[in-house]
Amino acid sequence: MFAVIKAGGKQYRVMAEDVIRIDRVAAEPGKVIEFGEVLLLGGDKPSVGAPTVAGATVAGEVLHHDRGDKVIAFKKRRRKNSRRKRGFRHDFSVIRITEILTDGAKPSQTPPARPKKEPKAKVEGEAVEAKPAKKAAKPRVKADSKPAAKAKKK
């Protein structure tokens, strides 16, 4: 099942366990937020809202807040000794979608537990990969020797 939600004036197609980057929301990392503007629910029986689907909500966990790359706006008026340089970085929130709810159900206030990734166990019978051999160094040219003369074409 997927849903199309509206957040920050933009629309996002989301499924459970998707990670999206939206405009900054006023919530601490680890909190669950609720998106009430669900425009479409897809799956076996799709339902299109007019303008929103009644009773549908999407819940997501705030993972962390981030900032985008710096955008520099530089304006120069030639021969006027006038220039202006401004930098801007957009604020984002990274959200993991936890659940898509229908029929007026409320989301849980605690995010579901995520399984910890365990490091892969090393097998003792495995062969250790050899590093590629270094290339042989080029012979150095003596400083007092002259380069070979090129043959002239006739």
N, CA and C of each residue as an Amber inpcrd file, in Angstrom:
protein
   462
   0.8410000  -1.1740000   0.0000000   0.0000000   0.0000000   0.0000000
   0.8860000   1.2370000   0.0000000   0.5040000   2.2350000  -0.7970000
   1.2300000   3.4870000  -0.8150000   0.2540000   4.6360000  -0.6470000
   0.8060000   5.8080000  -0.3680000  -0.0290000   6.9940000  -0.1950000
   0.6970000   8.1890000  -0.8000000  -0.0740000   9.1690000  -1.2070000
   0.4750000  10.4490000  -1.6530000   0.0740000  11.4700000  -0.5950000
   1.0980000  12.0660000   0.0440000   0.8340000  13.0330000   1.1070000
   1.2940000  14.4070000   0.6760000   0.7840000  15.4090000   1.3720000
   1.1850000  16.7840000   1.1080000   1.8450000  17.3150000   2.3720000
   3.0890000  17.7790000   2.2130000   3.8350000  18.3170000   3.3530000
   4.7010000  19.4700000   2.8640000   4.5370000  20.6080000   3.4750000
   5.3560000  21.7630000   3.1060000   5.0760000  22.2700000   1.7090000
   3.8430000  22.1160000   1.2210000   3.4980000  22.6050000  -0.1080000
   3.9360000  21.6820000  -1.2300000   4.5140000  20.5390000  -0.9080000
   4.9630000  19.5790000  -1.9230000   4.2560000  18.2430000  -1.6940000
   4.2150000  17.4200000  -2.7340000   3.5710000  16.1200000  -2.6350000
   4.6230000  15.0270000  -2.6940000   4.4350000  13.9930000  -1.8640000
   5.3830000  12.8850000  -1.7760000   4.6250000  11.5680000  -1.8750000
   5.1550000  10.6400000  -2.6660000   4.5970000   9.2860000  -2.7490000
   5.3850000   8.4420000  -1.7560000   4.6980000   7.8860000  -0.7590000
   5.3930000   7.1790000   0.3160000   4.7930000   5.7970000   0.5240000
   5.6440000   4.9190000   1.0510000   5.2430000   3.5870000   1.4940000
   5.8110000   3.4050000   2.8900000   5.4040000   2.3510000   3.5720000
   5.9380000   2.0760000   4.8980000   7.4400000   1.8080000   4.7850000
   8.2100000   2.3280000   5.7230000   9.6690000   2.2020000   5.8140000
  10.4240000   3.0600000   4.8040000   9.7430000   3.9440000   4.0740000
  10.4450000   4.8820000   3.1950000  11.0800000   5.9790000   4.0310000
  12.1940000   6.5100000   3.5540000  12.8620000   7.6400000   4.2020000
  12.7780000   8.8080000   3.2380000  12.1470000   9.9110000   3.6950000
  11.9820000  11.0840000   2.8460000  12.6210000  12.2890000   3.5090000
  12.9110000  13.2960000   2.7020000  13.5170000  14.5410000   3.1910000
  12.5540000  15.6720000   2.8560000  11.9410000  16.2530000   3.8970000
  10.9470000  17.3070000   3.7020000  11.4410000  18.5860000   4.3550000
  10.6920000  19.6770000   4.1590000  11.0330000  20.9320000   4.8280000
  11.0160000  20.7200000   6.3360000  11.8030000  21.5090000   7.0540000
  11.9810000  21.3320000   8.4980000  10.6500000  21.3790000   9.2220000
  10.4470000  20.4080000  10.1120000   9.2570000  20.3620000  10.9580000
   9.6880000  20.6250000  12.3940000   8.7680000  21.1420000  13.1880000
   9.0740000  21.4860000  14.5790000   8.8360000  20.2730000  15.4670000
   9.6990000  19.2890000  15.3790000   9.6090000  18.0870000  16.2190000
  11.0250000  17.6020000  16.4880000  11.2170000  17.0710000  17.6760000
  12.5320000  16.5660000  18.0640000  12.7970000  15.2180000  17.3910000
  14.0640000  14.8880000  17.1250000  14.3720000  13.5640000  16.5800000
  13.9060000  12.4570000  17.5230000  13.3070000  11.4330000  16.9480000
  12.7670000  10.3300000  17.7290000  11.2690000  10.4430000  17.9490000
  10.6700000  11.5930000  17.6970000   9.2240000  11.7740000  17.8730000
   8.4780000  11.3080000  16.6200000   7.2100000  10.9570000  16.8140000
   6.3500000  10.5450000  15.7080000   5.4810000  11.7250000  15.3160000
   5.4560000  12.0430000  14.0190000   4.5890000  13.1160000  13.5300000
   3.5300000  12.4930000  12.6180000   2.4440000  13.2300000  12.4410000
   1.2920000  12.7280000  11.7040000   1.0230000  13.6440000  10.5170000
   0.8520000  13.0640000   9.3390000   0.5040000  13.8090000   8.1390000
  -0.9750000  13.5730000   7.8680000  -1.7760000  14.6220000   7.9970000
  -3.2220000  14.4890000   7.8390000  -3.7050000  14.6930000   6.4240000
  -2.9030000  15.3610000   5.5940000  -3.3230000  15.6260000   4.2150000
  -2.8850000  14.4760000   3.3170000  -3.7270000  13.4590000   3.2240000
  -3.4650000  12.3190000   2.3510000  -4.3150000  12.5080000   1.1030000
  -3.6540000  12.6660000  -0.0470000  -4.3610000  12.9720000  -1.2840000
  -4.8180000  11.7150000  -2.0190000  -4.1070000  10.5930000  -1.8100000
  -4.4360000   9.3820000  -2.5280000  -3.9380000   8.1840000  -1.7380000
  -4.7090000   7.1280000  -1.7210000  -4.2910000   5.8450000  -1.1560000
  -4.2960000   4.8290000  -2.2880000  -3.1720000   4.1460000  -2.4710000
  -3.0710000   3.1750000  -3.5490000  -2.9120000   1.7790000  -2.9900000
  -3.0660000   0.8160000  -3.8430000  -2.9530000  -0.5830000  -3.4370000
  -3.9710000  -1.4110000  -4.1970000  -4.5970000  -2.3740000  -3.5060000
  -5.6070000  -3.2170000  -4.1480000  -6.8520000  -2.4100000  -4.5250000
  -7.2900000  -1.5510000  -3.5980000  -8.4530000  -0.7010000  -3.8510000
  -8.0160000   0.7530000  -3.7100000  -7.5750000   1.3980000  -4.7820000
  -7.1280000   2.7910000  -4.6600000  -8.2950000   3.7300000  -4.3780000
  -8.0200000   4.7510000  -3.5850000  -9.0360000   5.7650000  -3.3080000
  -8.4080000   7.1380000  -3.4800000  -9.0890000   7.9570000  -4.2560000
  -8.6070000   9.3000000  -4.5600000  -9.4160000  10.2850000  -3.7400000
  -8.7300000  11.2200000  -3.1090000  -9.4080000  12.2020000  -2.2790000
  -9.9150000  13.3720000  -3.0920000 -10.9000000  14.0550000  -2.5340000
 -11.4280000  15.2470000  -3.1770000 -11.6130000  16.3210000  -2.1250000
 -10.6570000  17.0660000  -1.6780000  -9.2380000  17.0460000  -2.0520000
  -8.4080000  16.0490000  -1.2400000  -8.8990000  15.6000000  -0.0610000
  -8.1300000  14.6350000   0.7220000  -8.9920000  13.4020000   0.9980000
  -8.3380000  12.2980000   1.3340000  -9.0380000  11.0650000   1.6680000
  -9.5010000  11.1660000   3.1140000 -10.7930000  10.9800000   3.3520000
 -11.3570000  11.1100000   4.6960000 -10.9000000   9.9450000   5.5710000
 -10.4100000  10.2690000   6.7710000 -10.0340000   9.2560000   7.7480000
  -8.6680000   8.6270000   7.5260000  -7.9070000   9.1030000   6.5500000
  -6.5900000   8.5180000   6.2800000  -5.4970000   9.4090000   6.8510000
  -4.5220000   8.8020000   7.4970000  -3.3600000   9.5260000   8.0160000
  -2.1120000   8.6970000   7.7510000  -0.9860000   9.3920000   7.7380000
   0.3120000   8.7420000   7.5790000   1.1750000   9.1900000   8.7440000
   1.8420000   8.2480000   9.3890000   2.6970000   8.5580000  10.5350000
   4.1570000   8.3380000  10.1400000   5.0230000   9.1820000  10.6820000
   6.4450000   9.0660000  10.3990000   7.2750000   9.4580000  11.5960000
   8.4610000   8.8590000  11.7090000   9.3890000   9.1520000  12.8030000
  10.4460000  10.1300000  12.3080000  10.7130000  11.1720000  13.0920000
  11.7520000  12.1360000  12.7410000  13.0930000  11.5040000  13.0760000
  13.9280000  11.3030000  12.0450000  15.2400000  10.7030000  12.2720000
  16.2600000  11.7570000  12.7020000  16.3950000  12.8210000  11.9120000
  17.2900000  13.9220000  12.2670000  16.9860000  15.1230000  11.3870000
  17.5690000  16.2520000  11.7540000  17.4310000  17.4790000  10.9780000
  18.7270000  17.6950000  10.2250000  18.6190000  18.2420000   9.0150000
  19.7710000  18.3810000   8.1390000  19.6810000  19.7200000   7.4160000
  20.7940000  20.1320000   6.8240000  20.8060000  21.3450000   6.0080000
  21.3160000  20.9980000   4.6230000  20.7780000  21.6730000   3.6200000
  21.1630000  21.4030000   2.2420000  22.4830000  22.0630000   1.8900000
  22.8880000  21.9000000   0.6420000  24.1060000  22.5210000   0.1540000
  23.9290000  24.0360000   0.0890000  25.0400000  24.7440000   0.1830000
  24.9770000  26.1980000   0.1370000  24.7350000  26.6630000  -1.2970000
  23.7930000  27.5730000  -1.4370000  23.4930000  28.1960000  -2.7210000
  23.9360000  29.6410000  -2.6140000  24.7640000  30.0830000  -3.5370000
  25.2990000  31.4420000  -3.4770000  24.6190000  32.2820000  -4.5490000
  24.0620000  33.4200000  -4.1180000  23.4590000  34.3810000  -5.0350000
  24.4050000  35.5720000  -5.1060000  25.0500000  35.7570000  -6.2420000
  26.0160000  36.8300000  -6.4140000  25.4920000  37.7760000  -7.4770000
  25.3720000  39.0470000  -7.1140000  24.8820000  40.0510000  -8.0490000
  25.9500000  41.1130000  -8.2050000  26.2260000  41.4810000  -9.4270000
  27.2460000  42.4930000  -9.6950000  26.7120000  43.4420000 -10.7510000
  26.8810000  44.7050000 -10.4980000  26.5380000  45.7290000 -11.4790000
  27.8480000  46.2880000 -11.9940000  28.1650000  45.9790000 -13.2260000
  29.4840000  46.3410000 -13.7490000  29.6510000  47.8470000 -13.8680000
  30.8590000  48.2540000 -13.6500000  31.2810000  49.6630000 -13.7000000
  30.5500000  50.5360000 -12.6910000  29.8980000  49.9700000 -11.7060000
  29.1790000  50.7660000 -10.7110000  29.7880000  50.5580000  -9.3230000
  30.8130000  49.7080000  -9.2180000  31.4250000  49.3690000  -7.9410000
  30.3560000  48.8690000  -6.9630000  29.4770000  48.0100000  -7.4660000
  28.3800000  47.5030000  -6.6590000  28.3010000  45.9900000  -6.8350000
  28.3600000  45.2700000  -5.7330000  28.1950000  43.8280000  -5.7870000
  27.6530000  43.3330000  -4.4520000  26.9420000  42.1960000  -4.5180000
  26.3620000  41.6400000  -3.3080000  26.4600000  40.1190000  -3.3860000
  26.8910000  39.5160000  -2.3050000  27.0320000  38.0630000  -2.2500000
  26.2400000  37.5640000  -1.0570000  25.3130000  36.6500000  -1.3150000
  24.4890000  36.0710000  -0.2550000  24.5520000  34.5610000  -0.3510000
  24.6180000  33.9110000   0.7870000  24.5800000  32.4570000   0.8240000
  23.2940000  31.9940000   1.4900000  22.8250000  30.8090000   1.0950000
  21.5820000  30.2710000   1.6470000  21.7100000  28.7690000   1.7630000
  21.2700000  28.2170000   2.8920000  21.2050000  26.7690000   3.0870000
  19.8060000  26.4040000   3.5540000  19.1700000  25.4770000   2.8590000
  17.8020000  25.0940000   3.1790000  17.8030000  24.0920000   4.3280000
  16.8330000  24.2210000   5.2330000  16.7040000  23.3200000   6.3800000
  15.7500000  22.1780000   6.0350000  16.1780000  20.9470000   6.3080000
  15.3820000  19.7670000   6.0230000  15.2050000  18.9290000   7.2790000
  14.1860000  18.0910000   7.2540000  13.9960000  17.0470000   8.2650000
  13.9580000  15.7180000   7.5260000  14.6450000  14.7390000   8.0710000
  14.6510000  13.4030000   7.4790000  13.6510000  12.5540000   8.2670000
  12.6630000  12.0090000   7.5570000  11.5370000  11.3070000   8.1650000
  11.4900000   9.8710000   7.6420000  11.2660000   8.9060000   8.5460000
  11.0090000   7.5220000   8.1320000   9.5200000   7.2720000   8.3240000
   8.8370000   6.8750000   7.2630000   7.4040000   6.5980000   7.3230000
   7.2080000   5.2850000   8.0800000   6.4200000   5.3370000   9.1520000
   6.2300000   4.1330000   9.9740000   4.9690000   3.3710000   9.5940000
   3.8590000   4.0980000   9.3380000   2.6230000   3.3850000   9.0210000
   1.6670000   4.2810000   8.2380000   0.8150000   3.6290000   7.4540000
  -0.2450000   4.3030000   6.7060000  -1.5610000   3.7940000   7.2800000
  -2.3630000   4.7030000   7.8200000  -3.5860000   4.3230000   8.5350000
  -4.8230000   4.7910000   7.7820000  -5.8980000   4.0190000   7.8910000
  -7.1790000   4.3770000   7.2780000  -8.2740000   4.2940000   8.3260000
  -9.4650000   4.7140000   7.9650000 -10.6690000   4.6360000   8.8060000
 -10.5220000   5.3800000  10.1270000  -9.7920000   6.4660000  10.1470000
  -9.6920000   7.3120000  11.3440000  -8.8290000   6.7520000  12.4500000
  -8.0210000   5.7490000  12.1980000  -7.1510000   5.1740000  13.2330000
  -6.0420000   6.1620000  13.5750000  -5.6350000   6.1790000  14.8280000
  -4.5880000   7.0840000  15.2940000  -3.2480000   6.3560000  15.3260000
  -2.1600000   7.0380000  14.9920000  -0.8420000   6.3780000  15.0110000
  -0.3280000   6.2170000  16.4370000   0.5470000   5.2380000  16.6260000
   1.1570000   5.0460000  17.9420000   2.1750000   6.1610000  18.1740000
   2.3000000   6.6030000  19.4240000   3.1820000   7.7190000  19.7480000
   4.6420000   7.3040000  19.8970000   4.9060000   6.0090000  19.9260000
   6.2920000   5.5420000  19.9980000   6.6380000   4.8620000  18.6850000
   7.8060000   5.1550000  18.1270000   8.1750000   4.5260000  16.8600000
   8.4560000   3.0360000  17.0700000   8.2070000   2.2140000  16.0640000
   8.4790000   0.7890000  16.2150000   9.9790000   0.5390000  16.3470000
  10.3110000  -0.5310000  17.0760000  11.7250000  -0.8610000  17.2840000
  12.3320000  -1.3350000  15.9780000  13.5130000  -0.8170000  15.6800000
  14.2270000  -1.1990000  14.4730000  15.2490000  -2.2700000  14.8270000
  15.3440000  -3.3270000  14.0470000  16.3530000  -4.3510000  14.3550000
  17.7560000  -3.7900000  14.1310000  18.6650000  -4.1320000  15.0380000
  20.0500000  -3.6830000  14.9240000  20.7600000  -4.5060000  13.8620000
  21.5920000  -3.8420000  13.0870000  22.3720000  -4.5590000  12.0850000
  23.5870000  -5.1600000  12.7590000  23.7510000  -6.4420000  12.5620000
  24.8960000  -7.1290000  13.1430000  25.9890000  -7.2340000  12.1010000
  27.2530000  -7.0860000  12.5100000  28.3280000  -7.2220000  11.5300000
  28.3980000  -8.6620000  11.0270000  28.8070000  -8.8030000   9.7820000
  28.8880000 -10.1330000   9.1880000  29.9960000 -10.9260000   9.8640000
  29.7030000 -12.1710000  10.1670000  30.6900000 -13.0290000  10.8090000
  31.7110000 -13.4910000   9.7700000  32.9800000 -13.4890000  10.1510000
  34.0320000 -13.9220000   9.2400000  34.1240000 -15.4470000   9.2960000
  34.2010000 -16.0510000   8.1380000  34.3460000 -17.4910000   8.0420000
  35.8360000 -17.7980000   8.0100000  36.2840000 -18.7230000   8.8530000
  37.7120000 -19.0150000   8.9530000  38.2540000 -19.6860000   7.7050000
  37.4350000 -20.3790000   6.9580000  37.8890000 -21.0890000   5.7690000
  38.0620000 -20.1750000   4.5580000  37.6170000 -18.9110000   4.6660000
  37.7070000 -17.9960000   3.5310000  39.1480000 -17.6230000   3.2490000
  39.4670000 -17.4950000   1.9830000  40.8090000 -17.0550000   1.6010000
  40.8810000 -15.5420000   1.7370000  42.0020000 -15.0660000   2.2140000
  42.2020000 -13.6330000   2.3550000  42.5670000 -13.0800000   0.9930000
  41.8840000 -12.0000000   0.5970000  42.1480000 -11.4080000  -0.7060000
  43.5080000 -10.7360000  -0.7020000  44.2800000 -11.0080000  -1.7490000
  45.6140000 -10.3990000  -1.8560000  45.4850000  -9.0150000  -2.4610000
  46.3200000  -8.1090000  -1.9890000  46.3180000  -6.7550000  -2.5350000
  47.0450000  -6.7820000  -3.8660000  46.6200000  -5.9480000  -4.8230000
  47.3090000  -5.9240000  -6.1130000  48.7440000  -5.4150000  -5.9460000
  49.6450000  -6.0020000  -6.7500000  51.0540000  -5.6230000  -6.6570000
  51.2520000  -4.2190000  -7.2010000  52.2450000  -3.5180000  -6.6470000
  52.5420000  -2.1640000  -7.1080000  53.2320000  -2.2310000  -8.4600000
  53.0200000  -1.1990000  -9.2660000  53.6600000  -1.1270000 -10.5720000
  55.1380000  -0.7980000 -10.3780000  55.9440000  -1.2790000 -11.3040000
  57.3720000  -0.9960000 -11.2390000  57.6060000   0.4820000 -11.5240000
  58.5350000   1.0700000 -10.8100000  58.8310000   2.4880000 -10.9820000
  59.5370000   2.7110000 -12.3150000  59.2380000   3.8410000 -12.9570000
  59.8800000   4.1840000 -14.2210000  61.3290000   4.5670000 -13.9530000
  62.2450000   4.2240000 -14.8460000  63.6360000   4.6280000 -14.6320000
  63.7670000   6.1360000 -14.7780000  64.5590000   6.7110000 -13.9330000
  64.7370000   8.1600000 -13.9560000  65.7530000   8.5540000 -15.0240000
  65.5270000   9.7130000 -15.6050000  66.4370000  10.2420000 -16.6170000
  67.4420000  11.1320000 -15.9030000  68.6980000  10.9720000 -16.2510000
  69.7230000  11.7950000 -15.6080000  69.5640000  13.2370000 -16.0430000
  69.8780000  14.1570000 -15.1550000  69.7040000  15.5770000 -15.4330000
  70.6680000  16.0720000 -16.4990000  71.9010000  15.5060000 -16.5780000
  72.8740000  16.0220000 -17.5240000  72.7370000  15.3850000 -18.9110000
  71.9080000  14.3720000 -19.0690000  71.7580000  13.7470000 -20.3870000
  70.7740000  14.5440000 -21.2240000  70.9960000  14.5340000 -22.5490000
  70.1400000  15.2620000 -23.4730000  69.0690000  14.3210000 -23.9880000
  67.8640000  14.8500000 -24.2860000  66.8310000  13.9890000 -24.8430000
  67.2080000  13.5140000 -26.2460000  66.7080000  12.3720000 -26.6430000
  67.0250000  11.8290000 -27.9580000  66.4540000  12.7390000 -29.0380000
  67.2430000  12.9130000 -30.1250000  66.8180000  13.7710000 -31.2240000
  65.7530000  13.0510000 -32.0400000  64.7670000  13.8250000 -32.5140000
  63.7040000  13.2510000 -33.3180000  64.1680000  13.1240000 -34.7470000
  63.7060000  12.0850000 -35.4020000  64.0660000  11.8800000 -36.8110000
  63.2610000  12.8480000 -37.6670000  63.9240000  13.4320000 -38.6690000
  63.2640000  14.3690000 -39.5560000  62.5450000  13.6060000 -40.6600000
  61.3680000  14.0770000 -41.0080000  60.6120000  13.4840000 -42.0990000
  61.0020000  14.1490000 -43.3890000  61.1060000  13.3720000 -44.4540000
  61.4430000  13.9290000 -45.7730000  60.2730000  13.8870000 -46.6870000
